[in-house]
Amino acid sequence: MPKKEKIQQMFDGIAADYDRLNHIMSLGIDRSWRRRALKEIVREDAVQEILDIACGTGDFCIAIARRMSPGSRVTGVDLSEGMLAVMKEKLKDEGLEDRVGCGQGDSEAMSFADASFDRATIAFGIRNFEHREKALKEILRVLKPGGKLVILELSVPSNPVIRWFYKLYFTGILPLIGGRISGDKAAYRYLPASVLNFPGKQEWMETMRACGYIEVRHKAFTLGICRMYVGVKP
């Protein structure tokens, strides 16, 4: 089975418990990272079209919608129908269905027209993409000139002592907790491994530049546990 289909099935299977487990995986501080990324994504003085790729259960879409200016809209795209089903229930509860749309889609071949969005974001999903460079180029296509891509991703800390404890938590403790809560031990072995196997900051920034982004920059949060990457379409 292709990786993309495996990823889709895995997230369908853990959708009901994903929000709780995601907070455990990020040590409970992922909301702080998202708030900092919002400053790069949302312009409160302008009407924007914003694309949230690998939107999952919609937490980040909702956070964006709460901050963006009247007339703006955010669109969420995800491979997993299970995740999107959870998101749609949240949007009903929040009364945000008129400001937030969502649908199943593939980041490597999106149905949107060229230059459709002012901003695109991927929060903790890029490491799961099968063909990352292809996805980056497709995102560039749907961004408007001057539009910005903002990526949040978990990372391995640079400090060797912190890195040792981090890997112990990720490869030893987290699979036990995640497997017990979700019933899917394999998923919570895969997720930490995907973080450990993601390219380092310099390599990933070079990849973004090679795919056509300019003004590429990076910022580390919480001792390098999370990193934010920003690139602009020329």
N, C-alpha and C positions, 0 to 999 in steps of 0.2 A: 504494500500500500504506500503511495506517495506520502512524503512528510506532511504536506499540506492537509491531506485527509486525516492523517493520524492526529495532527494538532486540533483539527476541527472536532473530531470525536472525543478527544481528551477534554477539551473545554466544555463541550456539551455535557459530559459526564459529571463535571465538578461545578457546574454553573450555580446550583442551589446554595453551595457552601463557599463560593469563590470570594465574596466580599470579606467574610470573616477570616478566611485563610490568607487572603492577600495582605490584610493588616498584620497577621502573625508573621508572614514571610518578610515584611518590611519593618518588623520590630515596632510597629504601631506609629511610625513617624512619617508614613507616606503622605498624609494629608498636608503636612508642612511643606514637603517637596512640591506638591501640586500647587499650593498657594504661591510659591515662588515662581513656578512656571507660568502661572496665570498672568503675571506682570509682563511676560514676553508675548503672550498670546492676545490678550484682550486690550483694546483701546476703548475706554469708556466715553471718548469724545467723538467716536466715528461708528458708522454702521458697517458691520463686517459680516462676511460669510466665512464660517470657520468649519474645518473638517477635522474630526477626531477619528483616527484610524486605529483599528484594534480596540474599539471603544469598550468592549467587554459588557459589563452590566450597567454602564452609563454613569458612573459616579463623576467622572471628569467632565462629561458633557453637561451634567447638571450644574457642576461648579462653574463652568464657563457661562452657562445660560443665566445664572444668578448675577453675574458681574457685567455681562455685555450690555451695550447701550440699546435703547428701544429701536426696533426695526432690524436688529441683527438676528442671525440664525446660525445654529450649530447643527451639523449633520454627522451622525455616528455611523461607522462602517465596521463590521466584524464578520469573520468567517462563521462563527458559532451561532446557530439559531437558538440554542439553549441560553446563551448569554443575552441575546437580544430579547428573548421572551421576558427575562428578569428585568431588563432595562425598560421595556414598554410598560410594565406594571409600575415601576418607579415614576415614570413620566406622568402616568395617570394620577398617582398619589400626590405628586408635586404640582400638578396643574400646568405642566410645561409642554404639552403636546403641540401647542401652536408655535413654540420657539425652537423645539428640538425635534429633528427627524432622525430616523435610523433605519438601516436595512442591511441585509447580508451582502457582502461584497468582498472582492479579492483586491488587495492593495497593489498587486502586480498588473491588474487590468481593470481599471475602474470605468464606470459608465458615464462619468461626468465630462462635460465639455472642457476644452482647453481653457486655462485662465479663469476658472470658476471661483477660486477661493483666495481670500486675503491671508489666511493662516491655515496651516495644517499642523496637527500634533499627534504624537504617538507616545502614550504613557505606559511604559513597562510592557511593550509588545514587540518591539523591533527585533529582539533576540530570537523570537519564534518564527520569523519570516523565513521562507524557504530560499528565496532569491532576493537578498537584501538590496543589491545594487539595482536590480530591475524595479523593485518597489520605490527606491529613492528617485529614479528617473521618472516613474509614473506620477509620483507626488509632485515632482517639479513641473510636469506637464499641466497638472490641474491648478497649480498656483498661479496667481496673477504676477506680472513683473513687479518686483519689489516685495512680493509676498514672502512669508517667513515659515520655515519648518522648525518646530520645537519638539525635541525628543527628550523624554525622561527614561532612564534605564538604570536598573540595579547594576552594581559594579563591585569589583573586588578591591578593597582598600589597599593603598600602597604601603602603609606601615606594616612591617613584618609581624609584629606582635598582634596587632588588631586583625591582620589578615588570618593569622592562625586561629584565633577564636571565631572569626567570621566563618571560616571554612568548616570548623567543628560544628557550629550551629547549623550551617546550611546543609552539610552532607550527613550529619549524624542526628541532630535533634529534630530539625524541620521535617524530614520525611516521616518520622514517627508520629509527630503531631498531625501533620497534614493527612497522612494515611489513615490515622484513627478517626479524624473528624469526617473526612470525605469518603472513606472506604476505598480510595484509589491510591495505593502506595506508589504505583508506577508513576503517576502524575507528579507526585511530590519528591520523586527521585529525579525526574526529568527537569522540573522547573529550576532547582538549584544548579544542576549541571549546565543548563542553558545560560545561566549567569556567569559561571566560571569559564565557559567557552566563548563568551562574547569578546570581540576584539578590544584591545586596550585603547585608551583615549586618543593617542596620536594616530594609530592605525585607522580608527573609525573616522576621525576628522579628515584624514587623507582620502578615505573612501567617499565621504560626502563631497569633497572638492572635486574628485575625479568624476563624480556623477553630475557635476554642473553647478553646485552651490558655491556662493561667494560669501565673504565675511563670516566664515565658519568659526565658531568659538565654543568654548566648553567651560562649565563650572561644576565643581565638585561640592556635594552636600554631605554633611554628617560623616566626616573623615573619609569620604570617597565611597561610602556605601551606595550612594546614588549619584548619577552624573546627568547634567543637562547639556544637550548639544543644540546649537542654533545655527541655521544656515539660511541664506537669502537667495531668492531667484533673481538672476540679473535682469 
